[in-house]
Amino acid sequence: MQSTPPRSSRRRWTGAALVAVVAILGTAASWAAQRGDEQRDAAHLMDRYTGDLSRAIGTEVQRYGDMLTDVAVAVGAQPDLTADDFTWLTNKVSNRHLPGATSLELVVNVHDTGVAALQSYWRQRGATDLQLKPGASGGQHAFIVFSRAFDNRPRATGVDLYAAPEAAEALHDSRLNGGFAVSRGYVLLNDRALPVEQQQLSFRLAVPVFRTGNVFRGWLTMGVHGKDLLTKTIAAQAHGSVTADLIEPSGGAEQMIADASGDRAHRHPSSLGRTVHLTADLRTWILRTYPTGNLLRETRHGVTGTTFVVAMTITALLTLVVGLLAGARNRAMIKVDAATAALRGDIERRRQVETRLRERELELERLALHDPLTGLANRAGLDAILAEPAVRDTDLALLLIDLDGFKMVNDAYGHAAGDTMLAEFARILRANVRAGDVAARLGGDEFVVLITDMPDEANAADTARRILAGAAAAPVRLGDDTVPVRASIGVATGRGGNSPKELLRRADIAMYRAKHLGTHGVQVHNASMGDQRTAREAEPGVRQVPAER
């Protein structure tokens, strides 16, 4: 009869079996933990790269607008502009720091009857080979008369931009608002002669050019290749870790402006893709980002070594626990309790980290709606407030404010002094409006005050005069000089249901009228008269309100 194996031997075999089971389970759990860590780290990297890329694109577009505005001011200051003047003024502009830029053009508008005279006029001013080619019907044209190419291609002078509806819309918006405008995506007229595979969707930037005396002269425009802009920005910000698509919503559909995603069939899991909205002037674009193999490899390199050490430690500990259980169950249970407490502490720390990340995301969202210099709401923040039903359905007054002589302050004292004046004027706004009203900075030296439950124009004008009085009483100290703060204010009121765009248009008309009549003044636009002319013309629907000096 075969003898029964000693109990100690059975325990050893049982312990070995338990160790093997624990090792297998530990390896499987470590692999699962490693995969989870990779996904979380990859998601955090995607959020960071997407935010960086979105801000970089918005910054680039704004930089283009600032450059165009500066050159437009210089062009408008020339009393008798010639081709040599234009070449000299644009000589230092290069696409080396303007990714995607194709050319810089001076565009002038004319009716059918004046095409021949316009061609003769600009030929006499240096455009000797200018041949105007009307391409739009309806009587009006917008011709490129001077051009500075950045892509080594022949200059496209004589082209009628009104032949492209997208460009015509941007020119109209620029002249209407008196500032920077961005077109919808389209193939530039000069690119349509290229082979189809070399064409890419682009957009055109435009700013108006005014002669001395605020007389409209034309536009300064620049074409930007969308794919080139996106590709170079990705290279600078994401270092090959993400790819992206730049899309413009259009009539309920989506129009691809730029595709830097490469082969769509080899994109990585869509769960890591990110979608954000960004604004360029009055345009809203959608940025969709996707991870590349570089990002996933970067994530694995960051967590693989740590995960391996943790996995080996856990396996060794569990093996020791199982061995001790064979001889001392109570001591093993104490070690298990200690390991459980450590695991709970780790879970709690993870929860705290996730809570801080959520709080940080909320803070970033708040910063996206406020101007970092003044702390006031920015254009996006103002749009969000105007979209609220409670604001949309009440009686509103909108004050559009533009600082007088701000450019001279920048030129004389520097941009840091200009920032000081902007911050001081923001303080004046906060001190002179009600707690429930909204003060915002649209950009540059342009501010808006949105007043709700405003009974009539007189009260709105009182608020505007109070702001000017506060500004007059608080000059800014710049170096050794004390500089007065002066502004022109346009006031528009509306009943519930008026669109924000319409209020802003009327306030813009009144503000320009105030500037025309003299600095540090207030103009109230009579909304019932409905005049659609621009602020550079006489405004029978605008009446002057004297400011308190």
Secondary structure, DSSP 8 states (H G I E B T S, - for coil): ------HHHHHHHHHHHHHHHHHHHHHHHHHHHHHHHHHHHHHHHHHHHHHHHHHHHHHHHHHHHHHHHHHHHHHHT-TT--HHHHHHHHTT--TTSSTTEEEEEEEEEEEGGGHHHHHHHHHTTT-TT---B---SSSEEEEEEEEEESSSS---TTBBGGGSHHHHHHHHHHHHHTS-EE---B--GGGTTS-GGG---EEEEEEEEEETTTEEEEEEEEEEEHHHHHHHHHHHHTTTSEEEEEEEEETTEEEEEEE----GGG---GGG-EEEEEEETTEEEEEEEEE-HHHHHHHHHHHHHHHHHHHHHHHHHHHHHHHHHHH-HHHHHHHHHHHHHHHHHHHHHHHHHHHHHHHHHHHHHHHHTB-TTT-SB-HHHHHHHHTSHHHHTS-EEEEEEEETTHHHHHHHH-HHHHHHHHHHHHHHHHHHS-TTSEEEEEETTEEEEEEES---HHHHHHHHHHHHHHHHT--EEETTEEE---EEEEEEEE-TT--HHHHHHHHHHHHHHHHHH-SS-EEEE-GGG---S-TTS--TTEEEE----
